[in-house]
Amino acid sequence: MCHKHQFPCLHCHPHDYIRMVQHMIESCLVFQMSKDKCVEALAKHANIEPVITLTVWEELLKENKAFFQEYFQALSPRQSSVD
């Protein structure tokens, strides 16, 4: 961590920052949030730029296709469209 920042900084420690965003996305998944709701929540509550959340989300999706297929199926009765 940089002395100027309380949390990992994208510019000072990009690997730690991405890991932090990943952890936050995983927390959103526990609360059964869609991609859009997750992006919105991280932007509002953690000041994470949407492009960062979307990029990390897409990488998680690539690495965990089976998990996300099941996740989206579980969400689909509650949502009209899945992100």
N, C-alpha and C positions, 0 to 999 in steps of 0.2 A: 504494500500500500504506500502510496505517496503521502507525504506529510500534509499536503493541502487537502486531502480527501479522507472522509470517514470510511468509504467503501472503495473497493478496487476501481481504478480509473481505466477507461478504454485506452487512453493514450499512454499511461504509465505502465500498466500491467494488463495488456489485452487478454492474455490467456485466463487470468483470474476473473476478469470482467465477464468474459463469455461464460465461464463456469458459473458465475453468480447469476447471470441471466438464465442459464439452463436450469439452475435450481429454482428460480422464480417461476419459470414456465412449468416445471414439474409440480410446483405447489398449485398453480392454476388448474392443472389436470386433475389433481386430487379433488378440487372443487367443481369438477366437470364443466369447465369453461370452454367455450369455443375459441378458435384462434383469434377471432375479432375481439371477443371479450377479454382475452388474455392480453392482447396488444394494448387495448384500451386501459386495462387495469395497471399494467406495468408503466405505461406512459403517465398515467395520472398519479399513481402512488409511489413510484420508484424513479420517476424521471428518466425512464429508458426510452430512447428513440425508437419509434415503431419499426424502422428499417432494421435495427439490431434485433429486436424481438422476432420479426418475420424471418430474418436470416437464420437465427438459431433454431427457430421452430422448424424451418424447412430442412435443416441438417438433422435434427432429431427425427423428423419424418422419414428421411432417407435411411437412417441407421436402424429404425425401429418400425418398419412397415407393418408387421403383423400386429404389434401393439396398437398402432394408430387405426388400423382397419377395425379392430375390435372396439376401440374407444369411440370411433365415429359411429359405429353401429349402435353402441349403447346410448349415444347422445341423440341419434336420429329420431326416436319417438318424441323427444322433447323439443326438437328443432325442425323447422321445415327444410332448411338447407344446412349442409355440413361444410365447413371450410376446409 
